[in-house]
Amino acid sequence: MEQRPKIEFETGKTYKVELLFDSPKTGKNAKGNDWYLYSVKHDGIEKNFFANDYALHNKVNQFTRGDVIEITDKYEGDNQWAHDWHVVSVGSNKPLDEQMKSRQSGTEIKIETFAAMKIASAFSKDLDELKVNTHGVLTLHQEICRDVKNERELFS
């Protein structure tokens, strides 16, 4: 089995990756510490990276196979072990019905997609930009819905 190249994150550099699996491989090192190995596609090449930092693992672990995310370590101090991880969704290679599988009907998906496309078309008429903007609107909608749901559960 061919070993994939490993990504070594550099501070201040953004890495756009597509997750290849729903969850990382996990294990413990000789000292008993947990490790998390993620398989991704980066610059068109399948690669791996270790998320030994719980903060990075907890952020990346919110996403699943097919999600496209950007990972940046924005730490500016002198401590080589400190990190300030920023992980954001920038797309998905999943079919729309899979992205919205929590929805109950195809009609709801069509309505939400039409609404997102209507909003996205206000920014650009270019087809490629429309796709990107539509996905961005849908992602924002999903994040807002998730936040509202979490707030309701928190204060109920």
Secondary structure, DSSP 4 states (H G I P E B T S, - for coil): -PPPPB----TT-EEEEEE-SSS-EEEE-TTS-EEEEEEEEETTEEEEEE--SHHHHHHHTT--TTEEEEEEE---SS-TT---EEEEEEEE-S-HHHHTTTSS-HHHHHHHHHHHHHHHHTT---HHHHHHHHHHHHHHHHHHHHHHHHHHHHH-
